[in-house]
Amino acid sequence: MLELWLETVSLLVGLRKSFKFLSSPKFIGYALIGSIATLSAIATGIELKEVQSLERQTQSAFFNWRGTVAPPKNIVILAIDDLSLRQGEFYDPKKRPFLEPFRTTTWKRIVYAQVLEKLVKAGAKVVAFDILFVTPGDHGADDDKKFQSAITKYGDKAVFAASYELSQMGEASIMQLATPESVFQIKPNTLGLINFQPEVTGNIHRLGVQPPAESGLPPVPTFAASALNVAKINYPKPKGDGIYFYGGFDTWSNAQQLIPFYYVVDPDNWNSEQLQGGKFFQDKIVLIGATAASKQDIQNSAVGRMSGIEIHANAIATLMENKSMAGLFANPFQQGIFTFFLVGISGGILCLLKRPTMQILTAFGMAIAWFGIGYVCFIYTSTILPVAIPTIAIGLNGIALLTTGSIAAQIDKILLRRTLERYVAAPIVEEIVNQPDNFRDLLEGRTIKAAVLFSDIRGFTTLSSRLPAKLLIQQLNTYLGGMVDAILEYQGTIDKFIGDAIMAEFGSPVSRGEKDDAMNAIHAALNMRLVLMELRKIWQTENKIPFSNGIGINYGEVTVGNIGSSRRLEYAVIGDTVNVASRVEGMTKDLGTDIVITGTLYEIVKDEIDAVDFGEHALKGRVGNVRLYGVIGLKGCDRTIYEQVQNDLTRHAAVIDILKKGQLPTRRE
């Protein structure tokens, strides 16, 4: 019955409103969204290592996607590179005596004295050594004294590396501060800590760090801060501790701001077009450090492997240009709360969408959008947002809803299909299941054209009062089963059972076209005739009273939709066409035949059938006459079956008359 479509939908809704909803795929989807949001927040709030790693990897990706940014022009790296390390090979006491300090594996410190003097005289704002001079040199005290002499004269323009280091004494770990002060007399304000703290990824993301307070070590400025302080360059207090990397390992060399160390002591290079006799270094921050791999100062940074001195250059530029990277939130707890609401709200928005495909596409759109927002904030405002986990979580929301929504849709389709297939032809079921929106429109009500069929058992009231109830119901169900199959075979829709009567439509809810709908109704009626003939033979062999029926069919406009109250709705087909079909079915007894159609239907199918014209007749409760036709069969058919039906109707009428007169045993007897 058509009302069962609505009942099926209502049942599904009811199940989700009851405790059974807790096990439905949609509820599981909502629960997964809540779980994803909660777990994302917890993982973020407790700073789970895997979460930190993902976020740091994302930040590294942002730097790499952005590409290289031109570094500040006033930062120069004097690189102890492979070329400089090989200069000792070219020493010539007559032609290249200046290369004498480079002859040994560890250079003489006099060369650092020469470089410091030349750079300060050239106008460098500061000369920062990323070299630990914490032990006496390998070339004797006189060599150290020459360096000390230069420090005494020009040390106020220099910065010297210091480092805190862990040493193991028995089972105890002792942190010590290594400085040049044990060898050289330097001003305290010229020390700079060169330590960086790698992240869980092993990469350096943050500015130089101080030793922990519990170590008891004296505070020392970071190498970057000390270089800027000595250079007397004012810079705002950093808003965060992240380094803004300007590019990869070749950033300063591509900008022609990385100079081989030996250029300063080589007269030809010192007076070259590039260095211009030292004018190149005027007002520059000059950083001296190793870039050669053999010096083992190659570090893992946020943008890949680079030398420690290049990381210091990025740190100095970050402070000087106020680009330090800072998180949006003050602590991990706040970041976790933000993640929870971001993921939860996005999940809630996804739940408002009905179709799983739209949910997954929207989820991916949201994830990409948030990823883009994180990138823009990171690159252009130096603000670090939680990006990796929210992006993944939003994507997982979409996947969860797509999966559970698809499962729910399949379950709904299966339930709907199983119900409808009992009452509606399989092709129509597929259309309803695959086009639920059209079905919903139909439920809201509309006017369509359809063929309406009514069928009723002759004398059923008399039979029901005379036959045992159990036997009557069994025989009735057998009859109705056969009739339903006959109707469904020709794409009819079982509207309802009214006791022993059947109401069906052809063209509702899915029309095949006027001619096809009309002919399907004719074919179904003829099919019902054949099925009933076979059932009568079986009943006769079982010594049961065979049923006979009457079928009335009309074609025209009908109104379809949900009708009823808020407590009880029924999908109904109403209108004059329905009323006429019902009255025509009642006329079959008076006309002495089993299938009667109206003139409206006959005009559509007259070229396809043989029929008997019964003329015009008045129908009960309706003004005006209706022309009626008795269906013999398809055009050119054998009339044997039709004639047998007429005989069966006559015999059945006689049996009913006998039962009415009480001449056969009743069920009480």
C-alpha positions in Angstrom: 0.0 0.0 0.0 1.2 3.5 -0.8 0.7 4.6 2.8 3.3 2.1 3.8 5.9 4.3 2.1 5.2 7.0 4.5 5.0 4.6 7.4 8.4 3.2 6.4 9.9 6.7 6.5 8.2 7.5 9.8 9.4 4.2 11.2 13.0 5.1 10.3 12.6 8.5 12.0 11.0 6.9 15.0 13.8 4.4 15.4 16.3 7.3 15.5 14.3 9.1 18.1 14.2 6.0 20.3 17.1 4.2 22.0 17.7 2.3 18.7 19.0 5.6 17.3 22.1 5.1 19.4 23.2 2.2 17.1 22.2 3.9 13.8 25.0 4.9 11.4 24.1 8.6 11.5 24.3 8.7 15.3 27.7 6.9 15.1 28.8 9.6 12.6 27.8 12.3 15.1 29.5 10.5 17.9 32.7 10.1 15.7 32.7 13.9 15.1 32.5 14.5 18.9 35.2 12.0 19.5 37.4 13.5 16.8 37.0 17.0 18.2 37.7 15.8 21.7 40.7 13.7 20.9 42.1 16.5 18.7 41.8 18.9 21.6 43.3 16.5 24.1 46.2 15.7 21.8 46.9 19.4 21.3 46.4 20.4 24.9 48.8 17.8 26.3 51.3 18.6 23.6 51.5 15.1 22.3 54.8 14.6 20.6 53.2 13.3 17.4 51.0 16.4 17.3 54.0 18.7 17.8 55.9 16.9 15.1 53.0 17.3 12.6 52.6 21.0 13.4 56.4 21.6 13.0 56.5 19.7 9.8 53.6 21.8 8.5 55.4 25.0 9.4 58.5 23.7 7.6 56.3 23.1 4.6 54.9 26.6 4.8 58.5 28.0 4.6 59.4 25.8 1.7 56.2 26.7 -0.3 56.8 30.3 0.3 60.3 30.2 -1.2 63.2 32.4 -0.5 62.7 36.0 0.9 65.5 38.5 0.4 67.4 38.7 3.7 68.4 42.1 5.3 71.3 43.7 3.4 73.2 44.6 6.5 73.8 41.0 7.6 76.9 39.4 6.1 78.3 35.9 6.7 82.1 35.5 6.6 82.2 31.7 5.9 84.9 29.3 7.0 84.1 27.3 3.9 86.0 24.5 2.0 87.7 27.1 -0.2 89.1 29.0 2.8 90.2 25.7 4.5 92.3 24.9 1.4 94.1 28.2 1.3 97.1 26.8 3.2 97.9 24.7 0.1 98.6 27.9 -1.8 100.9 29.5 0.8 104.0 31.1 -0.7 106.3 33.0 1.6 107.1 35.5 -1.1 104.0 35.8 -3.2 101.3 34.8 -0.7 102.7 35.2 2.8 99.3 36.2 4.2 98.2 32.6 3.9 100.7 31.4 6.5 98.1 31.2 9.3 96.0 28.8 7.1 98.8 26.2 6.7 97.7 24.0 9.6 94.4 22.2 10.3 93.6 24.6 13.1 94.4 28.1 11.9 96.5 30.4 13.9 94.5 32.8 15.9 96.4 35.7 14.5 94.2 35.4 11.5 91.2 36.1 13.6 93.0 39.1 15.0 93.7 40.4 11.5 90.1 39.9 10.4 88.7 41.6 13.5 91.0 44.6 13.0 90.3 45.0 9.3 86.5 44.6 9.6 86.2 47.1 12.5 88.4 49.6 10.6 86.2 49.0 7.5 83.2 50.2 9.5 81.5 46.9 10.5 79.0 47.5 13.3 79.8 44.2 14.9 82.0 41.2 14.2 80.4 38.1 15.8 82.5 34.9 16.1 80.5 31.7 16.1 83.6 30.0 17.2 84.3 28.7 20.7 87.6 30.1 21.9 87.4 28.3 25.2 90.8 26.7 25.3 94.3 28.0 24.6 95.2 27.8 20.9 97.4 25.1 19.3 100.1 27.6 18.2 101.3 28.8 21.5 100.8 31.7 23.9 102.3 34.3 21.5 99.5 33.5 19.0 96.8 33.9 21.6 98.5 37.2 22.8 98.2 38.6 19.3 94.5 37.8 19.3 94.1 39.2 22.8 95.8 42.4 21.6 93.2 42.8 18.8 90.4 42.0 21.3 91.7 44.7 23.6 91.6 47.3 20.8 88.5 46.3 19.0 86.7 43.9 21.3 83.9 46.4 22.0 82.8 45.8 18.4 83.0 42.0 18.7 80.7 39.2 20.0 82.2 35.9 21.2 80.4 32.5 21.3 79.6 30.9 24.6 77.8 27.6 25.1 76.3 25.7 28.0 77.1 22.0 27.9 76.2 18.9 29.8 79.1 16.8 31.2 78.7 13.4 32.9 80.4 13.0 36.3 79.6 9.5 37.5 75.8 9.2 37.5 75.3 13.0 37.8 74.9 15.3 34.8 76.5 18.7 35.3 75.7 21.7 33.2 78.6 24.1 32.6 79.0 27.3 30.8 81.9 27.3 28.3 83.2 30.9 27.5 86.4 32.4 26.1 86.8 34.2 29.5 89.1 31.4 30.7 91.6 32.3 27.9 90.9 35.9 26.9 90.0 39.1 28.6 86.7 40.1 27.0 83.9 42.4 28.0 81.0 40.4 29.6 78.4 42.1 27.3 80.2 40.7 24.3 79.3 37.1 25.1 76.5 35.4 23.1 75.0 31.9 23.7 75.0 29.8 20.5 72.7 27.1 21.8 69.5 26.2 20.0 66.9 23.7 21.2 65.8 21.2 18.5 62.1 20.3 18.4 60.7 16.8 18.5 61.4 16.6 14.8 65.0 17.2 15.5 64.9 20.5 13.6 65.6 24.0 14.9 62.6 26.3 14.8 63.2 28.6 17.8 65.5 31.4 18.7 68.5 30.7 20.9 67.7 29.5 24.4 69.0 30.2 27.9 70.2 27.5 30.4 67.4 26.4 32.8 67.1 28.5 36.0 67.8 25.5 38.2 71.3 25.1 36.6 72.5 28.1 38.6 74.4 29.4 35.6 74.6 33.2 35.0 72.3 34.6 32.4 74.0 35.2 29.0 72.2 36.9 26.0 71.7 34.8 23.0 74.2 35.1 20.1 71.6 37.0 18.0 70.6 39.4 20.8 74.2 40.0 21.8 75.1 40.8 18.2 72.3 43.4 17.9 73.1 44.9 21.2 76.8 45.4 20.4 75.9 46.8 17.0 73.6 49.2 18.9 70.6 48.2 16.8 67.4 48.7 18.7 64.7 46.0 18.1 61.3 45.5 19.6 60.7 42.8 22.1 60.0 39.6 20.2 56.4 38.5 20.3 57.4 34.9 20.1 60.4 32.6 20.0 60.2 31.2 16.5 62.7 32.0 13.8 61.4 33.5 10.6 63.6 31.7 8.1 64.3 33.7 5.0 65.2 30.6 2.9 67.3 27.5 2.7 71.1 27.0 3.1 71.9 29.1 0.0 69.9 32.2 0.9 72.8 34.4 1.9 75.1 33.1 -0.8 72.5 33.8 -3.5 72.1 37.3 -2.1 75.9 37.7 -2.4 76.1 38.2 1.4 78.2 35.1 2.1 81.9 35.8 1.7 84.7 33.2 2.0 86.7 34.0 5.1 90.1 34.2 3.4 88.9 37.0 1.2 89.5 39.4 4.1 93.2 38.5 4.4 93.8 38.1 0.7 94.7 41.6 -0.7 93.4 40.8 -4.2 89.9 39.8 -2.9 89.9 42.6 -0.3 90.4 45.1 -3.0 88.1 43.4 -5.5 85.1 45.0 -7.0 82.9 43.1 -4.5 84.6 44.1 -1.3 86.0 47.5 -2.5 88.8 47.5 0.0 86.5 46.8 2.9 83.7 49.3 2.1 81.4 46.3 1.5 81.4 45.7 5.3 80.6 49.2 6.3 77.6 49.3 8.7 77.3 45.6 8.4 76.7 42.9 11.0 79.4 40.4 10.1 79.0 36.9 11.3 82.0 34.5 11.3 81.4 30.8 11.4 81.9 27.5 9.7 79.9 26.4 6.6 82.2 23.6 5.6 80.8 20.2 6.4 84.1 19.0 7.8 83.7 21.5 10.7 80.6 19.5 11.8 78.4 22.5 12.4 75.7 21.6 9.9 72.3 21.6 11.7 68.7 20.5 10.9 66.6 23.6 10.6 63.0 24.2 9.8 63.9 24.7 6.1 66.4 21.9 5.8 70.1 21.4 6.7 72.2 24.5 7.0 75.2 25.7 8.9 74.9 27.0 12.4 76.1 30.5 11.4 73.3 30.7 8.8 70.7 29.8 11.5 72.2 32.6 13.6 71.9 35.0 10.6 68.2 34.1 10.3 67.7 34.6 14.0 69.4 38.0 13.9 67.2 39.0 10.9 64.1 37.8 12.7 64.8 40.0 15.7 65.9 43.0 13.7 62.8 43.0 11.5 60.4 42.0 14.2 59.3 38.8 12.5 59.6 36.4 15.3 57.0 33.6 15.0 54.5 33.5 17.8 51.6 31.1 18.6 48.1 32.6 18.6 47.4 31.2 22.1 49.3 31.7 25.3 49.4 28.0 26.3 48.6 24.6 25.0 45.4 24.4 27.0 43.9 27.4 25.1 45.1 25.9 21.9 43.4 22.6 22.7 40.1 24.4 23.5 40.3 26.3 20.3 40.9 23.1 18.4 37.9 21.5 20.0 35.5 24.3 19.0 37.0 24.6 15.5 36.7 20.9 14.8 33.4 20.6 16.6 31.7 23.6 14.9 32.9 22.5 11.5 31.5 19.0 12.2 28.2 20.6 13.2 28.0 22.5 10.0 28.7 19.3 8.1 25.9 17.5 9.9 23.4 20.2 8.6 24.1 18.9 5.1 22.1 15.9 4.1 24.0 14.3 1.4 27.2 12.4 2.2 28.9 13.6 -1.0 28.3 17.2 -0.1 29.5 16.6 3.5 32.8 15.1 2.3 33.4 17.9 -0.3 32.5 20.6 2.2 34.8 19.0 4.8 37.7 18.9 2.3 36.9 22.5 1.4 36.9 23.6 5.0 40.2 21.7 5.6 41.8 23.4 2.7 40.5 26.7 3.7 41.8 26.4 7.2 45.1 25.2 5.9 45.2 28.3 3.7 44.3 30.5 6.6 47.1 28.9 8.6 49.6 29.5 5.8 48.6 33.2 5.3 48.8 33.9 9.1 52.1 32.1 9.3 53.9 33.7 6.4 52.4 37.2 6.4 51.7 37.9 10.1 54.3 35.5 11.7 51.4 34.0 13.7 51.3 30.2 14.3 47.9 28.7 14.3 47.1 25.0 15.0 46.9 23.8 11.5 47.9 20.2 11.0 45.6 18.6 13.6 42.5 20.7 12.8 42.9 20.1 9.1 43.2 16.4 9.5 40.4 16.3 12.0 38.0 18.3 9.7 38.9 15.9 6.9 38.2 13.0 9.2 34.8 14.5 10.0 33.9 14.4 6.4 35.2 10.9 5.9 33.3 9.8 9.0 30.0 11.3 7.8 30.5 10.1 4.3 31.1 6.5 5.6 28.3 6.5 8.1 26.0 8.5 5.9 26.5 6.1 3.0 25.9 3.2 5.3 22.7 4.8 6.7 21.5 5.6 3.1 22.1 2.1 2.1 20.2 0.7 5.1 17.3 3.2 4.4 17.3 2.1 0.8 17.3 -1.6 1.7 14.4 -1.1 4.2 12.5 1.1 1.8 13.1 -1.3 -1.1 12.1 -4.4 1.0 8.8 -2.7 1.9 8.0 -1.2 -1.5 8.8 -4.3 -3.5 5.8 -6.0 -1.8 3.5 -3.4 -3.2 5.2 -1.7 -6.1 6.8 -3.0 -9.3 10.5 -3.4 -9.1 11.4 -0.7 -11.7 9.3 1.8 -9.9 10.9 0.9 -6.6 14.3 1.6 -8.1 13.2 5.0 -9.3 11.8 5.9 -5.9 14.9 4.7 -4.1 17.3 6.4 -6.5 15.3 9.6 -6.7 14.2 10.3 -3.1 13.8 14.0 -3.8 11.1 13.4 -6.4 9.3 11.1 -4.0 9.4 13.7 -1.3 7.8 16.2 -3.8 5.1 13.7 -4.5 4.4 13.3 -0.7 3.8 17.0 -0.5 0.9 16.8 -3.0 0.4 17.3 -6.7 -2.0 16.5 -9.5 -1.1 13.9 -12.0 -2.8 11.6 -14.6 -3.1 7.9 -13.8 -5.1 4.8 -14.4 -7.0 3.8 -11.2 -8.0 0.1 -10.8 -10.4 -1.3 -8.2 -11.0 -5.0 -7.7 -13.5 -6.7 -5.4 -14.5 -10.3 -4.7 -18.0 -11.0 -5.6 -20.2 -11.9 -2.6 -17.3 -11.8 -0.1 -19.6 -10.6 2.7 -21.7 -13.7 2.3 -18.6 -15.9 2.1 -17.1 -14.4 5.2 -20.2 -15.1 7.2 -20.4 -18.7 6.1 -16.8 -20.0 5.9 -14.6 -20.8 8.8 -12.5 -17.7 9.7 -9.1 -19.5 9.4 -9.9 -21.0 6.1 -11.3 -17.8 4.8 -8.2 -15.8 5.7 -5.9 -18.4 4.2 -7.9 -18.4 0.9 -8.1 -14.6 0.9 -4.4 -14.2 1.4 -3.7 -16.6 -1.5 -6.1 -14.6 -3.7 -4.6 -11.3 -2.7 -1.1 -12.6 -3.2 -1.9 -13.7 -6.8 -3.6 -10.4 -7.6 -0.8 -8.3 -6.2 1.8 -10.2 -8.3 -0.4 -9.8 -11.4 -0.5 -6.0 -10.8 3.1 -5.6 -9.9 4.1 -7.5 -13.1 2.8 -4.5 -15.1 4.3 -1.8 -13.0 1.2 -1.1 -11.0 1.2 0.4 -7.5 -0.8 -1.2 -4.8 -2.5 1.7 -3.0 -4.4 -0.1 -0.3 -6.4 -3.1 0.6 -10.0 -2.4 1.7 -11.0 -5.7 3.2 -11.1 -8.0 0.1 -10.9 -5.0 -2.3 -7.7 -3.8 -3.9 -7.0 -0.3 -5.1 -4.1 0.2 -7.5 -2.7 2.9 -9.8 -0.7 2.9 -13.0 1.3 6.1 -13.5 1.6 7.0 -9.8 4.1 7.7 -8.4 6.1 7.2 -11.7 4.4 7.6 -15.0 5.5 5.8 -18.2 3.4 7.9 -20.4 -0.3 8.1 -20.9 -0.6 5.2 -23.4 1.8 2.9 -21.5 0.1 3.6 -18.1 -3.3 2.9 -19.7 -2.1 -0.3 -21.4 -0.3 -1.5 -18.2 -3.7 -1.2 -16.4 -5.4 -3.3 -19.1 -2.6 -5.9 -19.1 -2.7 -6.1 -15.3 -6.5 -6.7 -15.3 -6.2 -9.4 -18.0 -3.3 -10.9 -15.9 -5.5 -10.9 -12.8 -8.2 -12.7 -14.9 -5.7 -15.5 -15.8 -4.3 -15.8 -12.3 -7.8 -16.1 -10.8 -8.7 -18.8 -13.3 -5.7 -20.8 -12.2 -6.6 -20.2 -8.5 -10.1 -21.4 -9.2 -8.9 -24.7 -10.6 -6.8 -25.2 -7.5 -9.6 -24.4 -5.1 -12.0 -26.7 -7.0 -9.5 -29.6 -6.5 -9.3 -28.7 -2.8 -13.1 -28.7 -2.6 -13.2 -25.0 -1.7 -15.6 -22.4 -3.0 -13.7 -20.5 -5.8 -13.7 -16.7 -5.7 -14.7 -14.5 -8.6 -14.0 -10.8 -8.8 -14.9 -7.6 -10.6 -12.4 -5.1 -11.9 -13.2 -1.4 -12.7 -10.6 0.9 -14.3 -10.7 4.6 -15.1 -8.1 7.1 -16.4 -7.8 10.8 -15.5 -6.4 13.4 -13.2 -5.9 12.5 -9.6 -4.5 14.3 -6.6 -1.8 12.5 -4.7 -0.1 13.3 -1.4 -0.1 12.9 2.4 -3.5 13.3 3.9 -4.5 13.1 7.6 -3.6 14.6 10.9 -0.4 15.0 12.8 -1.0 11.7 14.6 -2.0 9.7 11.5 -1.0 10.4 7.9 -1.8 8.3 4.9 -0.5 8.6 1.4 -3.7 8.9 -0.7 -4.8 9.2 -4.3 -8.1 11.1 -4.4 -10.3 12.8 -7.0 -13.2 12.2 -9.3 -11.2 9.7 -11.3 -10.8 7.5 -8.2 -14.5 7.8 -7.3 -15.5 6.8 -10.9 -13.1 3.8 -10.9 -14.7 2.6 -7.6 -18.2 3.0 -8.9 -17.3 1.2 -12.2 -16.0 -1.8 -10.3 -19.4 -1.9 -8.6 -21.1 -1.9 -12.0 -19.3 -5.2 -13.1 -21.9 -7.3 -11.2 -24.8 -5.5 -12.9 -23.2 -5.8 -16.3 -22.4 -9.4 -15.8 -18.7 -9.3 -16.6 -15.4 -9.1 -14.8 -13.5 -6.2 -16.3 -15.1 -2.8 -17.1 -13.4 0.4 -18.2 -14.6 3.9 -18.8 -14.8 5.6 -22.1 -11.9 7.9 -21.1 -9.6 4.9 -20.8 -11.1 3.1 -23.8 -10.3 6.1 -26.1 -6.6 5.6 -25.2 -6.4 1.9 -25.7 -9.2 1.2 -28.2 -6.7 0.3 -30.9 -5.1 -2.4 -28.7 -8.2 -4.2 -27.2 -11.4 -5.9 -28.1 -14.3 -4.6 -25.9 -18.0 -4.7 -25.5 -19.8 -1.3 -25.5 -22.2 -1.2 -22.6 -23.3 2.3 -23.4 -23.7 5.2 -20.9 -24.6 4.6 -17.3 -25.4 6.7 -14.3 -23.0 6.1 -11.4 -24.1 6.4 -7.8 -23.3 9.7 -6.2 -22.2 11.3 -9.5 -23.9 13.7 -11.8 -23.9 12.7 -15.5 -23.4 9.5 -17.3 -20.3 7.6 -18.0 -19.8 5.3 -21.0 -18.6 1.9 -20.0 -16.9 -0.9 -21.9 -16.3 -4.6 -21.0 -12.9 -5.8 -21.8 -12.8 -9.1 -23.8 -9.0 -9.1 -24.3 -6.2 -7.8 -26.5 -7.0 -7.1 -30.1 -7.6 -10.3 -32.0 -7.4 -12.5 -29.0 -9.0 -15.9 -28.5 -12.4 -15.3 -26.8 -12.3 -18.7 -25.0 -11.0 -17.4 -21.8 -13.4 -14.5 -21.8 -16.3 -16.8 -22.3 -15.2 -19.1 -19.6 -15.0 -16.2 -17.2 -18.5 -15.3 -18.0 -19.6 -18.8 -17.2 -17.6 -18.8 -14.0 -19.3 -15.6 -12.9 -22.7 -17.1 -13.5 -21.9 -20.2 -11.5 -20.3 -18.1 -8.7 -23.4 -15.9 -8.5 -25.5 -19.0 -8.1 -23.3 -20.3 -5.2 -23.6 -17.0 -3.5 -27.4 -17.0 -3.8 -27.5 -20.5 -2.3 -25.3 -19.3 0.6 -27.5 -16.3 1.2 -30.5 -18.6 1.5 -28.7 -20.7 4.0 -28.8 -24.0 2.0 -25.2 -24.8 2.7 -23.7 -25.5 6.1 -22.5 -22.5 8.1 -19.3 -22.4 10.1 -21.4 -22.9 13.3 -22.9 -26.1 11.9 
